[in-house]
């Protein structure tokens, strides 16, 4: 279960902080796309060297990836995560909300 949570958080960090495709990030970080895919899908824990480089380069923290502790994360990341949570929870995004009468 922890591998899946770490993978979901890693994917969110890639999409929001790094703003790169799996292939682009994997190339930039010097790993294969399949390795990154395995991390994001919870099949494997991220390699510690990759994890350190990713966190340093994109402003993420290992504490958040592994434990969900948000202290020290960039504010724009937290805002995007709240928006993403609302999309998942309510099944829509803000611009699809019904207009108020």
MMTF fields as JSON, N, C-alpha, C and O atoms, coordinates in Angstrom:
{
  "mmtfVersion": "1.0.0",
  "mmtfProducer": "UNKNOWN",
  "numBonds": 403,
  "numAtoms": 404,
  "numGroups": 101,
  "numChains": 1,
  "numModels": 1,
  "chainsPerModel": [1],
  "groupsPerChain": [101],
  "chainIdList": ["A"],
  "bondAtomList": [4, 2, 8, 6, 12, 10, 16, 14, 20, 18, 24, 22, 28, 26, 32, 30, 36, 34, 40, 38, 44, 42, 48, 46, 52, 50, 56, 54, 60, 58, 64, 62, 68, 66, 72, 70, 76, 74, 80, 78, 84, 82, 88, 86, 92, 90, 96, 94, 100, 98, 104, 102, 108, 106, 112, 110, 116, 114, 120, 118, 124, 122, 128, 126, 132, 130, 136, 134, 140, 138, 144, 142, 148, 146, 152, 150, 156, 154, 160, 158, 164, 162, 168, 166, 172, 170, 176, 174, 180, 178, 184, 182, 188, 186, 192, 190, 196, 194, 200, 198, 204, 202, 208, 206, 212, 210, 216, 214, 220, 218, 224, 222, 228, 226, 232, 230, 236, 234, 240, 238, 244, 242, 248, 246, 252, 250, 256, 254, 260, 258, 264, 262, 268, 266, 272, 270, 276, 274, 280, 278, 284, 282, 288, 286, 292, 290, 296, 294, 300, 298, 304, 302, 308, 306, 312, 310, 316, 314, 320, 318, 324, 322, 328, 326, 332, 330, 336, 334, 340, 338, 344, 342, 348, 346, 352, 350, 356, 354, 360, 358, 364, 362, 368, 366, 372, 370, 376, 374, 380, 378, 384, 382, 388, 386, 392, 390, 396, 394, 400, 398],
  "bondOrderList": [1, 1, 1, 1, 1, 1, 1, 1, 1, 1, 1, 1, 1, 1, 1, 1, 1, 1, 1, 1, 1, 1, 1, 1, 1, 1, 1, 1, 1, 1, 1, 1, 1, 1, 1, 1, 1, 1, 1, 1, 1, 1, 1, 1, 1, 1, 1, 1, 1, 1, 1, 1, 1, 1, 1, 1, 1, 1, 1, 1, 1, 1, 1, 1, 1, 1, 1, 1, 1, 1, 1, 1, 1, 1, 1, 1, 1, 1, 1, 1, 1, 1, 1, 1, 1, 1, 1, 1, 1, 1, 1, 1, 1, 1, 1, 1, 1, 1, 1, 1],
  "groupList": [{"groupName": "UNK", "atomNameList": ["N", "CA", "C", "O"], "elementList": ["N", "C", "C", "O"], "formalChargeList": [0, 0, 0, 0], "bondAtomList": [1, 0, 2, 1, 3, 2], "bondOrderList": [1, 1, 2], "singleLetterCode": "X", "chemCompType": "L-PEPTIDE LINKING"}],
  "groupTypeList": [0, 0, 0, 0, 0, 0, 0, 0, 0, 0, 0, 0, 0, 0, 0, 0, 0, 0, 0, 0, 0, 0, 0, 0, 0, 0, 0, 0, 0, 0, 0, 0, 0, 0, 0, 0, 0, 0, 0, 0, 0, 0, 0, 0, 0, 0, 0, 0, 0, 0, 0, 0, 0, 0, 0, 0, 0, 0, 0, 0, 0, 0, 0, 0, 0, 0, 0, 0, 0, 0, 0, 0, 0, 0, 0, 0, 0, 0, 0, 0, 0, 0, 0, 0, 0, 0, 0, 0, 0, 0, 0, 0, 0, 0, 0, 0, 0, 0, 0, 0, 0],
  "groupIdList": [1, 2, 3, 4, 5, 6, 7, 8, 9, 10, 11, 12, 13, 14, 15, 16, 17, 18, 19, 20, 21, 22, 23, 24, 25, 26, 27, 28, 29, 30, 31, 32, 33, 34, 35, 36, 37, 38, 39, 40, 41, 42, 43, 44, 45, 46, 47, 48, 49, 50, 51, 52, 53, 54, 55, 56, 57, 58, 59, 60, 61, 62, 63, 64, 65, 66, 67, 68, 69, 70, 71, 72, 73, 74, 75, 76, 77, 78, 79, 80, 81, 82, 83, 84, 85, 86, 87, 88, 89, 90, 91, 92, 93, 94, 95, 96, 97, 98, 99, 100, 101],
  "secStructList": [7, 2, 2, 2, 2, 2, 2, 2, 2, 2, 2, 2, 2, 0, 0, 0, 0, 0, 7, 7, 7, 2, 2, 2, 2, 2, 2, 2, 2, 6, 1, 7, 2, 2, 2, 2, 2, 2, 2, 2, 6, 6, 1, 1, 7, 7, 7, 2, 2, 2, 2, 2, 2, 2, 2, 2, 2, 2, 6, 7, 7, 2, 2, 2, 2, 2, 2, 7, 7, 7, 6, 6, 7, 7, 2, 2, 2, 2, 2, 2, 2, 2, 2, 2, 2, 2, 2, 2, 2, 2, 1, 1, 7, 4, 4, 4, 1, 7, 7, 7, 7],
  "xCoordList": [0.82, 0.0, 0.863, 0.543, 1.959, 2.822, 3.44, 3.572, 3.817, 4.395, 3.413, 3.808, 2.145, 1.121, 0.967, 0.882, 0.93, 0.815, 2.015, 1.859, 3.204, 4.414, 4.338, 4.669, 3.907, 3.794, 2.815, 3.094, 1.664, 0.668, 1.213, 1.016, 1.904, 2.472, 3.588, 3.708, 4.399, 5.476, 4.902, 5.409, 3.859, 3.231, 2.672, 2.85, 1.998, 1.459, 2.585, 2.452, 3.678, 4.819, 5.404, 5.765, 5.498, 6.012, 5.119, 5.612, 3.819, 2.887, 2.79, 2.691, 2.819, 2.599, 3.905, 3.976, 4.929, 6.188, 7.114, 7.644, 7.306, 8.245, 7.596, 8.284, 6.277, 5.528, 6.157, 6.38, 6.434, 7.056, 6.328, 5.691, 6.437, 5.912, 6.812, 7.921, 6.322, 7.155, 8.456, 9.532, 8.359, 9.551, 10.551, 11.748, 10.065, 10.961, 11.643, 12.849, 10.877, 11.47, 12.478, 13.568, 12.114, 13.025, 14.342, 15.417, 14.26, 15.464, 16.286, 17.502, 15.621, 16.321, 16.963, 17.985, 16.363, 16.877, 17.829, 18.413, 17.986, 18.933, 18.445, 19.243, 17.124, 16.563, 15.676, 15.376, 15.265, 14.36, 12.927, 12.537, 12.141, 10.724, 10.014, 9.128, 10.402, 9.747, 10.035, 9.176, 11.231, 11.536, 10.637, 10.064, 10.515, 9.646, 8.196, 7.483, 7.76, 6.409, 6.192, 5.137, 7.176, 7.081, 6.99, 6.248, 7.737, 7.644, 6.25, 5.627, 5.763, 4.478, 3.293, 2.273, 3.405, 2.308, 2.411, 1.594, 3.404, 3.52, 4.065, 3.847, 4.773, 5.38, 6.737, 7.164, 7.407, 8.711, 8.815, 8.211, 9.598, 9.92, 10.956, 11.795, 10.908, 11.925, 13.329, 13.529, 14.28, 15.679, 16.073, 15.699, 16.814, 17.17, 17.94, 17.733, 18.813, 19.564, 18.614, 18.686, 17.721, 16.716, 15.87, 15.624, 15.431, 14.553, 15.215, 14.593, 16.477, 17.189, 17.341, 17.142, 17.693, 17.849, 16.521, 16.462, 15.455, 14.133, 13.709, 13.271, 13.841, 13.429, 14.248, 13.691, 15.547, 16.408, 16.063, 16.013, 15.83, 15.614, 14.236, 14.103, 13.2, 11.84, 11.162, 9.976, 11.88, 11.326, 10.354, 9.58, 10.385, 9.543, 10.311, 11.503, 9.656, 10.355, 10.079, 8.986, 11.067, 10.882, 9.857, 9.135, 9.795, 8.818, 7.399, 6.541, 7.147, 5.811, 5.576, 4.51, 6.58, 6.402, 6.116, 5.271, 6.817, 6.675, 5.643, 5.008, 5.472, 4.581, 3.4, 2.494, 3.399, 2.301, 2.399, 1.413, 3.571, 3.771, 4.064, 5.047, 3.207, 3.274, 4.191, 4.382, 4.754, 5.634, 6.812, 7.45, 7.091, 8.226, 7.936, 8.833, 6.709, 6.364, 6.023, 5.523, 6.286, 5.946, 4.437, 3.65, 4.022, 2.589, 1.806, 0.667, 2.401, 1.67, 1.391, 0.392, 2.268, 2.058, 0.866, 0.023, 0.804, -0.309, -1.639, -2.639, -1.666, -2.891, -3.335, -4.52, -2.377, -2.701, -3.178, -4.06, -2.601, -3.027, -4.451, -5.232, -4.793, -6.158, -7.134, -8.206, -6.765, -7.616, -7.788, -8.896, -6.7, -6.754, -7.641, -8.433, -7.511, -8.332, -9.814, -10.638, -10.143, -11.545, -12.049, -13.204, -11.198, -11.589, -11.939, -12.946, -11.111, -11.326, -12.552, -13.391, -12.649, -13.73, -15.091, -16.063, -15.163, -16.455, -16.707, -17.802, -15.71, -15.891, -16.032, -16.608, -15.523, -15.598, -14.504, -13.875, -14.299, -13.353, -14.109, -15.274, -13.454, -14.133, -14.914, -16.034, -14.346, -15.046, -16.215, -16.885, -16.464, -17.623, -18.729, -19.752, -18.521, -19.561, -20.771, -20.619, -21.954, -23.151, -23.156, -22.737, -23.624, -23.722, -24.768, -25.799, -24.489, -25.457, -26.589, -26.366, -27.805, -28.982, -29.176, -30.115],
  "yCoordList": [-1.201, 0.0, 1.265, 2.234, 1.259, 2.431, 2.728, 3.891, 1.692, 1.913, 2.645, 3.508, 2.299, 2.942, 4.411, 5.279, 4.695, 6.087, 6.911, 8.033, 6.362, 7.056, 7.313, 8.405, 6.32, 6.465, 7.547, 8.321, 7.617, 8.635, 10.021, 10.961, 10.139, 11.444, 11.834, 13.002, 10.87, 11.15, 11.627, 12.577, 10.972, 11.385, 12.801, 13.614, 13.096, 14.446, 15.47, 16.534, 15.166, 16.088, 16.273, 17.387, 15.198, 15.307, 16.211, 17.088, 16.005, 16.759, 18.223, 19.107, 18.484, 19.85, 20.627, 21.775, 20.031, 20.748, 20.686, 21.708, 19.495, 19.339, 19.697, 20.115, 19.54, 19.835, 19.154, 19.773, 17.867, 17.09, 15.772, 15.266, 15.229, 13.893, 12.884, 13.21, 11.667, 10.611, 10.473, 10.388, 10.451, 10.267, 11.401, 11.156, 12.636, 13.78, 13.777, 14.007, 13.517, 13.495, 12.36, 12.55, 11.187, 10.043, 10.367, 10.081, 10.956, 11.327, 12.345, 12.203, 13.372, 14.41, 13.887, 14.409, 12.855, 12.307, 11.131, 10.614, 10.713, 9.649, 8.25, 7.362, 8.056, 6.719, 6.366, 7.224, 5.122, 4.698, 5.073, 5.152, 5.305, 5.617, 4.492, 4.739, 3.248, 2.113, 2.107, 1.709, 2.542, 2.632, 3.67, 3.416, 4.845, 5.885, 5.412, 5.668, 4.739, 4.191, 3.203, 3.211, 2.368, 1.419, 2.145, 1.722, 3.234, 4.025, 4.622, 4.509, 5.257, 5.952, 5.017, 5.409, 3.798, 2.835, 1.958, 1.059, 2.217, 1.513, 0.104, -0.712, -0.196, -1.525, -1.59, -2.654, -0.438, -0.355, 0.968, 1.966, 0.963, 2.223, 2.951, 2.311, 4.283, 5.029, 4.758, 4.613, 4.696, 4.562, 5.763, 6.888, 5.563, 6.682, 7.807, 8.978, 7.476, 8.512, 9.323, 10.552, 8.646, 9.339, 10.236, 11.397, 9.698, 10.431, 11.718, 12.78, 11.618, 12.802, 13.85, 15.04, 13.411, 14.341, 14.985, 16.187, 14.187, 14.709, 15.771, 16.859, 15.447, 16.393, 17.675, 18.766, 17.562, 18.745, 19.602, 20.829, 18.969, 19.7, 20.35, 21.428, 19.715, 20.204, 20.72, 21.048, 20.798, 21.399, 20.523, 21.02, 19.246, 18.291, 17.805, 18.084, 17.099, 16.527, 15.034, 14.574, 14.293, 12.855, 12.624, 11.627, 13.538, 13.429, 13.447, 12.703, 14.275, 14.29, 13.037, 12.427, 12.652, 11.481, 10.223, 9.414, 10.056, 8.823, 8.898, 7.895, 10.088, 10.165, 11.105, 11.133, 11.873, 12.803, 14.073, 14.801, 14.366, 15.574, 16.728, 16.698, 17.742, 18.812, 19.975, 20.884, 19.971, 21.068, 21.197, 20.206, 22.42, 22.678, 22.579, 22.791, 22.262, 22.188, 23.573, 24.413, 23.823, 25.128, 25.386, 24.468, 26.62, 26.931, 26.613, 26.151, 26.856, 26.586, 25.094, 24.706, 24.269, 22.828, 22.444, 21.645, 23.018, 22.68, 23.146, 22.435, 24.332, 24.806, 23.88, 23.577, 23.435, 22.512, 21.166, 20.541, 20.719, 19.444, 19.544, 18.603, 20.669, 20.867, 20.864, 20.265, 21.53, 21.543, 20.124, 19.721, 19.377, 17.998, 17.13, 16.329, 17.287, 16.526, 16.815, 15.901, 18.099, 18.458, 17.872, 17.456, 17.833, 17.21, 15.745, 15.26, 15.048, 13.623, 13.418, 12.562, 14.204, 14.008, 14.356, 13.629, 15.454, 15.917, 15.597, 15.843, 15.054, 14.623, 15.737, 15.534, 16.895, 18.013, 19.018, 18.941, 19.945, 21.01, 22.325, 22.419, 23.331, 24.585, 25.188, 25.659, 25.186, 25.828, 24.995, 25.411, 23.845, 23.038, 23.088, 22.417, 23.888, 23.998, 24.714, 25.608, 24.323, 24.998, 26.467, 26.819, 27.309, 28.744, 28.957, 28.283, 29.918, 30.225, 31.037, 31.886, 30.781, 31.483, 32.799, 33.528],
  "zCoordList": [0.0, 0.0, 0.0, -0.689, 0.772, 0.828, -0.535, -0.916, -1.266, -2.596, -3.506, -4.29, -3.397, -4.234, -3.838, -4.707, -2.537, -2.09, -2.532, -3.015, -2.369, -2.808, -4.314, -4.776, -5.07, -6.51, -6.915, -7.831, -6.243, -6.568, -6.263, -7.033, -5.128, -4.774, -5.739, -6.11, -6.143, -7.088, -8.423, -9.019, -8.878, -10.138, -10.026, -10.933, -8.92, -8.719, -8.721, -9.326, -8.058, -8.026, -9.422, -9.802, -10.179, -11.554, -12.389, -13.1, -12.309, -13.139, -12.717, -13.567, -11.413, -10.921, -10.8, -11.239, -10.221, -10.005, -11.21, -11.646, -11.745, -12.861, -14.189, -15.12, -14.287, -15.521, -16.737, -17.778, -16.573, -17.645, -17.817, -16.893, -19.019, -19.267, -18.56, -18.136, -18.442, -17.871, -18.646, -18.053, -19.965, -20.795, -20.595, -20.447, -20.592, -20.437, -19.073, -18.977, -18.026, -16.689, -16.561, -16.022, -17.055, -16.976, -17.682, -17.155, -18.86, -19.608, -18.83, -18.707, -18.303, -17.548, -16.268, -15.822, -15.68, -14.423, -14.65, -13.699, -15.898, -16.209, -15.867, -15.565, -15.916, -15.681, -16.873, -17.703, -16.956, -18.012, -17.697, -16.532, -18.742, -18.541, -17.815, -16.997, -18.112, -17.448, -15.945, -15.157, -15.536, -14.104, -13.442, -12.383, -14.071, -13.52, -13.493, -12.523, -14.521, -14.557, -13.403, -12.767, -13.139, -12.017, -10.682, -9.795, -10.532, -9.296, -9.151, -8.096, -10.217, -10.151, -9.989, -9.421, -10.471, -10.343, -9.101, -8.901, -8.276, -7.008, -7.114, -6.219, -8.198, -8.336, -7.633, -7.187, -7.541, -6.89, -6.153, -6.548, -5.065, -4.413, -5.258, -5.892, -5.273, -6.018, -5.473, -4.267, -6.378, -6.011, -5.151, -5.482, -4.062, -3.175, -3.872, -3.553, -4.805, -5.518, -6.394, -6.409, -7.127, -7.932, -7.038, -7.366, -5.922, -5.009, -4.523, -4.52, -4.112, -3.651, -4.737, -4.493, -5.931, -7.053, -7.426, -7.686, -7.452, -7.8, -6.785, -7.159, -5.51, -4.463, -4.528, -4.41, -4.713, -4.806, -6.018, -5.923, -7.133, -8.376, -8.456, -9.036, -7.883, -8.086, -6.813, -6.847, -5.703, -4.497, -3.734, -2.917, -3.987, -3.274, -2.035, -1.903, -1.147, 0.002, 0.085, -0.246, 0.526, 0.74, 1.846, 1.831, 2.793, 3.882, 3.326, 3.801, 2.339, 1.742, 0.906, 0.983, 0.1, -0.759, 0.052, -0.332, 1.174, 1.946, 3.066, 3.392, 3.661, 4.819, 4.635, 5.469, 3.553, 3.321, 4.133, 4.249, 4.707, 5.503, 4.553, 3.813, 4.58, 3.594, 3.975, 3.167, 5.16, 5.575, 4.618, 4.263, 4.209, 3.341, 1.857, 1.041, 1.49, 0.068, -0.461, 0.287, -1.741, -2.323, -2.256, -2.488, -1.941, -1.831, -3.103, -3.024, -4.283, -5.527, -5.687, -6.293, -5.147, -5.196, -4.329, -4.736, -3.138, -2.246, -2.833, -2.732, -3.445, -4.084, -5.206, -5.341, -6.008, -7.103, -6.566, -7.154, -5.452, -4.869, -4.324, -4.462, -3.712, -3.219, -4.39, -4.309, -5.47, -6.669, -7.217, -7.57, -7.285, -7.789, -6.893, -7.391, -5.579, -4.641, -4.89, -4.91, -5.082, -5.327, -6.638, -6.724, -7.657, -8.923, -8.711, -9.225, -7.959, -7.708, -6.833, -7.114, -5.78, -4.813, -5.393, -5.186, -6.113, -6.595, -8.063, -8.568, -8.754, -10.128, -11.14, -12.209, -10.827, -11.768, -11.419, -10.364, -12.319, -12.03, -11.89, -12.274, -11.346, -11.004, -12.161, -11.963, -13.375, -14.474, -15.006, -15.951, -14.421, -14.811, -13.763, -13.901, -12.712, -11.701, -12.301, -13.133, -11.88, -12.415, -12.016, -10.913, -12.903, -12.606, -11.543, -11.517, -10.649, -9.604, -10.196, -11.06, -9.736, -10.273, -9.589, -9.908]
}
